[in-house]
């Protein structure tokens, strides 16, 4: 998902995208769902219900711009973005071309006498990207030889995840994460049940990482929240969290996983949590049901 910070803060978006590019992550974007499927096209010629590859990200005169590609590539069916930074945009001055390192390849259209380039590759601004696309995808290879250490566990959702139902928090599936130094952790929640599509799970799920002083969360206190995801029906829900020097180490955090609905229509609410961390000594443990002790 595109986070609120990424949408509202140009610098946050630039920093996050740079981090992904530096580690060689494969990036993509998804346009909004549409009843007409990928035959529907936005007013600015973005195919709806469709995935695009993000090839590059640059900053030019304070503006963050992205290079995208429609995977259909050079095809009679391919359409391209027609807004700012499109191939025929007047933003492509010689200075911009030299600084960004991209020269639009315009082809002559034999029918109209004009120019076009339907290779599926185009650039657009960060703000336009946020308007036209709903989903952001990052595929990273987190291997131990590159400094990532893996821990994982499985459990079942046993009650509703409702941010207002604070009396139920103590019974939710909870895990204890311990880090020994400032570090980065990548938390992934994966639904194990079969969903309606490849990318969607059986129900809506979410997770919250909170500073609960080495204990289970009994009541939701937003002041203690370190990170959280949206409640969504995605099959895989992941987010990166950075622990800075403001914490006293070793530090413990409580990971709370929940589902909006479970045990309905035969769904048993099984899920898997995987954590990757830069701290080789980090621990990932499951709290015993209704207890502050770990298994």
ZATORTI-204853 format. One record per residue (C-alpha): x, y, z; residue in one letter; residue number from 1. Coordinates in Angstrom, 3 decimals, decimal comma. Example, Ala and Ser with C-alpha at 12.3 -4.5 7.8 and 13.67 -1.06 7.14 Angstrom:
2
- 12,300 | -4,500 | 7,800 | a | 1
- 13,670 | -1,060 | 7,140 | s | 2
//
This chain:
295
- 0,000 | 0,000 | 0,000 | x | 1
- 1,027 | 3,627 | -0,459 | x | 2
- 1,452 | 4,977 | 3,082 | x | 3
- 0,066 | 8,301 | 4,282 | x | 4
- 3,590 | 9,679 | 4,789 | x | 5
- 4,609 | 8,683 | 1,264 | x | 6
- 1,561 | 10,459 | -0,138 | x | 7
- 1,885 | 13,663 | 1,838 | x | 8
- 5,636 | 14,174 | 2,115 | x | 9
- 7,803 | 14,476 | -0,984 | x | 10
- 11,010 | 13,988 | 1,042 | x | 11
- 9,702 | 10,829 | 2,750 | x | 12
- 8,735 | 9,387 | -0,632 | x | 13
- 12,145 | 10,244 | -2,123 | x | 14
- 14,029 | 8,732 | 0,835 | x | 15
- 11,972 | 5,527 | 0,800 | x | 16
- 12,292 | 5,048 | -2,952 | x | 17
- 16,037 | 5,686 | -2,806 | x | 18
- 16,432 | 3,023 | -0,140 | x | 19
- 14,610 | 0,503 | -2,297 | x | 20
- 16,655 | 1,387 | -5,375 | x | 21
- 19,956 | 1,150 | -3,472 | x | 22
- 19,268 | -2,424 | -2,336 | x | 23
- 18,191 | -3,491 | -5,826 | x | 24
- 14,533 | -4,056 | -4,985 | x | 25
- 12,127 | -4,745 | -7,825 | x | 26
- 9,416 | -2,086 | -7,679 | x | 27
- 5,921 | -1,949 | -9,081 | x | 28
- 2,629 | -0,089 | -8,853 | x | 29
- -0,996 | -1,083 | -9,189 | x | 30
- -3,767 | 1,141 | -10,534 | x | 31
- -7,212 | 1,144 | -8,853 | x | 32
- -9,671 | -1,693 | -9,328 | x | 33
- -12,387 | -1,118 | -11,928 | x | 34
- -15,546 | -3,061 | -12,888 | x | 35
- -14,312 | -3,033 | -16,464 | x | 36
- -11,001 | -4,623 | -15,520 | x | 37
- -7,921 | -3,609 | -17,506 | x | 38
- -10,046 | -2,533 | -20,461 | x | 39
- -10,827 | 0,629 | -18,485 | x | 40
- -8,476 | 3,590 | -18,874 | x | 41
- -8,200 | 6,779 | -16,811 | x | 42
- -8,565 | 10,238 | -18,371 | x | 43
- -4,759 | 10,469 | -18,427 | x | 44
- -4,375 | 7,068 | -20,108 | x | 45
- -3,423 | 4,868 | -17,166 | x | 46
- -4,845 | 1,344 | -17,549 | x | 47
- -7,037 | 0,476 | -14,565 | x | 48
- -6,805 | -2,727 | -12,534 | x | 49
- -3,312 | -3,154 | -13,956 | x | 50
- 0,279 | -3,541 | -12,755 | x | 51
- 3,155 | -1,308 | -13,874 | x | 52
- 6,880 | -1,696 | -13,286 | x | 53
- 8,821 | 1,160 | -11,660 | x | 54
- 12,168 | 1,349 | -13,446 | x | 55
- 13,812 | 4,426 | -11,938 | x | 56
- 13,288 | 7,412 | -9,647 | x | 57
- 14,972 | 10,805 | -10,038 | x | 58
- 14,777 | 14,241 | -8,451 | x | 59
- 14,885 | 17,243 | -10,784 | x | 60
- 14,660 | 20,810 | -9,486 | x | 61
- 13,054 | 19,555 | -6,281 | x | 62
- 10,464 | 17,430 | -8,075 | x | 63
- 10,507 | 13,650 | -7,673 | x | 64
- 9,690 | 11,829 | -10,915 | x | 65
- 9,310 | 8,126 | -11,650 | x | 66
- 10,029 | 6,069 | -14,730 | x | 67
- 7,336 | 3,443 | -15,285 | x | 68
- 6,600 | 0,756 | -17,832 | x | 69
- 3,386 | -0,891 | -18,890 | x | 70
- 4,480 | -4,558 | -19,143 | x | 71
- 2,522 | -4,915 | -22,382 | x | 72
- 5,402 | -2,950 | -23,909 | x | 73
- 5,430 | -2,143 | -27,607 | x | 74
- 1,965 | -3,219 | -28,681 | x | 75
- -1,051 | -1,977 | -30,601 | x | 76
- -2,947 | -2,278 | -27,318 | x | 77
- -0,502 | -0,159 | -25,310 | x | 78
- -1,523 | 3,296 | -24,133 | x | 79
- 0,679 | 5,750 | -22,260 | x | 80
- 0,458 | 8,507 | -19,708 | x | 81
- -0,305 | 11,885 | -21,308 | x | 82
- 0,288 | 14,272 | -18,389 | x | 83
- 3,404 | 16,095 | -17,193 | x | 84
- 6,648 | 14,283 | -18,054 | x | 85
- 4,959 | 12,171 | -20,738 | x | 86
- 7,159 | 11,622 | -23,794 | x | 87
- 5,684 | 14,630 | -25,588 | x | 88
- 5,638 | 16,887 | -22,498 | x | 89
- 7,246 | 20,317 | -22,744 | x | 90
- 8,999 | 19,559 | -19,447 | x | 91
- 11,598 | 17,626 | -21,444 | x | 92
- 13,964 | 20,530 | -22,050 | x | 93
- 17,552 | 19,838 | -23,074 | x | 94
- 18,607 | 20,595 | -19,502 | x | 95
- 16,108 | 18,061 | -18,121 | x | 96
- 17,133 | 15,457 | -20,711 | x | 97
- 20,811 | 15,810 | -19,806 | x | 98
- 20,236 | 15,871 | -16,048 | x | 99
- 17,805 | 12,933 | -15,931 | x | 100
- 19,557 | 10,925 | -18,627 | x | 101
- 16,490 | 10,148 | -20,688 | x | 102
- 15,524 | 11,337 | -24,142 | x | 103
- 11,941 | 10,610 | -25,237 | x | 104
- 11,892 | 8,487 | -28,386 | x | 105
- 9,038 | 9,859 | -30,450 | x | 106
- 7,966 | 7,865 | -33,501 | x | 107
- 6,068 | 9,230 | -36,473 | x | 108
- 2,412 | 8,241 | -36,671 | x | 109
- 1,705 | 7,440 | -40,360 | x | 110
- -2,035 | 8,032 | -39,929 | x | 111
- -1,949 | 11,467 | -38,315 | x | 112
- 1,485 | 12,737 | -39,267 | x | 113
- 2,125 | 13,434 | -35,589 | x | 114
- 4,448 | 11,678 | -33,212 | x | 115
- 3,873 | 8,914 | -30,704 | x | 116
- 5,810 | 6,372 | -28,708 | x | 117
- 3,899 | 3,342 | -27,547 | x | 118
- 6,759 | 1,320 | -26,050 | x | 119
- 5,002 | 1,489 | -22,665 | x | 120
- 7,804 | 3,470 | -20,965 | x | 121
- 7,055 | 6,915 | -19,563 | x | 122
- 7,845 | 9,298 | -16,681 | x | 123
- 5,462 | 11,024 | -14,293 | x | 124
- 5,692 | 13,175 | -11,172 | x | 125
- 5,413 | 11,847 | -7,637 | x | 126
- 2,148 | 13,756 | -7,132 | x | 127
- 0,589 | 12,372 | -10,315 | x | 128
- 1,769 | 8,899 | -9,348 | x | 129
- -0,063 | 9,203 | -6,026 | x | 130
- -3,222 | 10,273 | -7,820 | x | 131
- -3,209 | 7,601 | -10,509 | x | 132
- -2,018 | 4,568 | -8,526 | x | 133
- -3,434 | 2,852 | -5,455 | x | 134
- -0,819 | 0,196 | -4,694 | x | 135
- 2,954 | 0,164 | -4,369 | x | 136
- 4,955 | -3,084 | -4,447 | x | 137
- 8,546 | -3,742 | -3,428 | x | 138
- 10,167 | -7,128 | -3,882 | x | 139
- 13,353 | -7,455 | -1,866 | x | 140
- 15,724 | -10,369 | -1,365 | x | 141
- 16,484 | -10,391 | 2,359 | x | 142
- 19,317 | -12,877 | 2,723 | x | 143
- 21,559 | -13,613 | 5,696 | x | 144
- 24,682 | -13,057 | 3,605 | x | 145
- 23,448 | -9,482 | 3,104 | x | 146
- 22,971 | -8,951 | 6,833 | x | 147
- 19,341 | -10,015 | 7,299 | x | 148
- 18,384 | -12,567 | 9,959 | x | 149
- 15,084 | -14,433 | 9,753 | x | 150
- 12,609 | -15,555 | 12,433 | x | 151
- 9,048 | -16,787 | 11,870 | x | 152
- 5,999 | -18,189 | 13,606 | x | 153
- 2,423 | -19,323 | 12,941 | x | 154
- -0,863 | -18,874 | 14,757 | x | 155
- -4,610 | -18,469 | 14,259 | x | 156
- -6,778 | -15,384 | 14,593 | x | 157
- -9,211 | -15,882 | 17,431 | x | 158
- -11,179 | -12,658 | 17,593 | x | 159
- -12,049 | -9,494 | 15,745 | x | 160
- -9,387 | -6,847 | 15,214 | x | 161
- -11,285 | -3,679 | 15,988 | x | 162
- -9,375 | -0,594 | 17,084 | x | 163
- -12,304 | 0,458 | 19,267 | x | 164
- -12,791 | -2,953 | 20,934 | x | 165
- -9,993 | -2,426 | 23,461 | x | 166
- -11,336 | -5,054 | 25,894 | x | 167
- -10,423 | -7,842 | 23,458 | x | 168
- -6,792 | -6,940 | 22,841 | x | 169
- -5,339 | -9,174 | 25,532 | x | 170
- -6,728 | -12,286 | 23,784 | x | 171
- -5,371 | -11,508 | 20,335 | x | 172
- -2,402 | -13,314 | 18,755 | x | 173
- 0,671 | -11,513 | 20,056 | x | 174
- 4,413 | -11,910 | 19,629 | x | 175
- 7,400 | -10,475 | 21,466 | x | 176
- 10,222 | -8,905 | 19,453 | x | 177
- 13,526 | -8,099 | 21,186 | x | 178
- 16,314 | -6,097 | 19,531 | x | 179
- 19,705 | -5,417 | 21,083 | x | 180
- 20,691 | -2,280 | 19,171 | x | 181
- 19,354 | 0,370 | 16,768 | x | 182
- 18,335 | -1,580 | 13,707 | x | 183
- 15,839 | -2,169 | 10,919 | x | 184
- 13,215 | -4,905 | 10,905 | x | 185
- 10,907 | -6,076 | 8,142 | x | 186
- 7,612 | -7,598 | 9,376 | x | 187
- 5,456 | -9,702 | 7,047 | x | 188
- 2,025 | -11,147 | 7,840 | x | 189
- 0,763 | -13,770 | 5,382 | x | 190
- -2,713 | -15,263 | 5,347 | x | 191
- -2,588 | -19,022 | 4,835 | x | 192
- -6,176 | -19,489 | 3,705 | x | 193
- -7,190 | -19,371 | 0,052 | x | 194
- -8,438 | -15,981 | -1,104 | x | 195
- -10,491 | -14,859 | -4,103 | x | 196
- -7,385 | -13,830 | -6,087 | x | 197
- -3,624 | -14,342 | -5,987 | x | 198
- -3,071 | -11,086 | -4,124 | x | 199
- -6,055 | -11,171 | -1,772 | x | 200
- -6,586 | -13,323 | 1,303 | x | 201
- -9,779 | -14,762 | 2,831 | x | 202
- -10,418 | -11,812 | 5,138 | x | 203
- -9,210 | -8,394 | 6,265 | x | 204
- -6,173 | -8,440 | 8,550 | x | 205
- -3,714 | -6,061 | 10,126 | x | 206
- -0,905 | -5,786 | 12,658 | x | 207
- 0,311 | -3,290 | 15,232 | x | 208
- 3,785 | -3,004 | 16,746 | x | 209
- 3,634 | -1,386 | 20,178 | x | 210
- 5,973 | -0,565 | 23,063 | x | 211
- 4,267 | -2,508 | 25,888 | x | 212
- 7,166 | -2,846 | 28,347 | x | 213
- 7,830 | -6,537 | 27,792 | x | 214
- 4,171 | -7,561 | 28,083 | x | 215
- 1,067 | -8,360 | 26,075 | x | 216
- -1,094 | -5,490 | 24,926 | x | 217
- -4,078 | -5,249 | 27,250 | x | 218
- -5,496 | -2,002 | 25,961 | x | 219
- -4,797 | -0,019 | 22,844 | x | 220
- -2,780 | 3,098 | 23,647 | x | 221
- -1,980 | 4,977 | 20,461 | x | 222
- 0,896 | 6,779 | 22,200 | x | 223
- 2,731 | 3,446 | 22,449 | x | 224
- 2,332 | 2,473 | 18,792 | x | 225
- 5,643 | 2,161 | 16,941 | x | 226
- 4,208 | 1,041 | 13,599 | x | 227
- 0,980 | -0,342 | 12,187 | x | 228
- -0,539 | -1,431 | 8,916 | x | 229
- -3,906 | -0,702 | 7,447 | x | 230
- -6,619 | -3,311 | 7,841 | x | 231
- -6,788 | -4,881 | 4,386 | x | 232
- -7,630 | -8,122 | 2,616 | x | 233
- -4,213 | -8,428 | 0,973 | x | 234
- -2,793 | -11,942 | 1,210 | x | 235
- 0,577 | -10,555 | 2,321 | x | 236
- 0,895 | -7,467 | 4,506 | x | 237
- 4,438 | -6,211 | 5,105 | x | 238
- 6,186 | -3,122 | 6,379 | x | 239
- 9,669 | -1,993 | 7,312 | x | 240
- 10,290 | -0,518 | 10,778 | x | 241
- 13,411 | 1,319 | 11,962 | x | 242
- 14,385 | 1,419 | 15,636 | x | 243
- 16,532 | 4,483 | 16,302 | x | 244
- 18,774 | 5,538 | 19,198 | x | 245
- 15,883 | 7,005 | 21,181 | x | 246
- 15,182 | 3,561 | 22,683 | x | 247
- 17,109 | 1,952 | 25,538 | x | 248
- 18,603 | -1,350 | 24,381 | x | 249
- 17,931 | -4,208 | 24,577 | x | 250
- 14,371 | -3,143 | 23,761 | x | 251
- 11,216 | -5,250 | 23,509 | x | 252
- 8,155 | -4,608 | 21,391 | x | 253
- 4,806 | -6,366 | 21,124 | x | 254
- 3,446 | -7,409 | 17,738 | x | 255
- -0,354 | -7,762 | 17,696 | x | 256
- -1,983 | -9,580 | 14,758 | x | 257
- -5,704 | -9,573 | 14,151 | x | 258
- -8,489 | -10,299 | 11,709 | x | 259
- -11,756 | -8,456 | 11,120 | x | 260
- -13,598 | -11,759 | 10,712 | x | 261
- -12,546 | -15,318 | 11,363 | x | 262
- -14,115 | -18,718 | 11,903 | x | 263
- -16,808 | -17,818 | 9,365 | x | 264
- -17,682 | -19,986 | 6,380 | x | 265
- -15,095 | -22,572 | 7,355 | x | 266
- -12,164 | -20,109 | 7,524 | x | 267
- -9,949 | -21,015 | 10,470 | x | 268
- -7,869 | -17,838 | 10,476 | x | 269
- -4,406 | -19,363 | 10,121 | x | 270
- -1,527 | -17,006 | 9,392 | x | 271
- 2,257 | -16,831 | 9,306 | x | 272
- 4,490 | -14,007 | 10,548 | x | 273
- 8,031 | -13,631 | 9,230 | x | 274
- 10,518 | -11,082 | 10,570 | x | 275
- 13,815 | -10,107 | 8,972 | x | 276
- 16,184 | -8,005 | 11,067 | x | 277
- 19,664 | -6,490 | 10,770 | x | 278
- 20,348 | -7,385 | 14,407 | x | 279
- 21,812 | -10,904 | 14,455 | x | 280
- 20,815 | -11,304 | 18,136 | x | 281
- 17,176 | -10,290 | 17,777 | x | 282
- 14,492 | -12,581 | 19,195 | x | 283
- 10,996 | -13,351 | 17,955 | x | 284
- 8,826 | -15,236 | 20,458 | x | 285
- 5,121 | -16,017 | 20,793 | x | 286
- 3,258 | -14,993 | 23,922 | x | 287
- 1,310 | -17,783 | 25,582 | x | 288
- -2,433 | -17,341 | 25,281 | x | 289
- -3,678 | -14,821 | 27,849 | x | 290
- -0,228 | -14,570 | 29,462 | x | 291
- 2,819 | -12,294 | 29,537 | x | 292
- 5,059 | -15,372 | 29,356 | x | 293
- 6,420 | -16,609 | 26,040 | x | 294
- 6,251 | -20,151 | 24,722 | x | 295
//
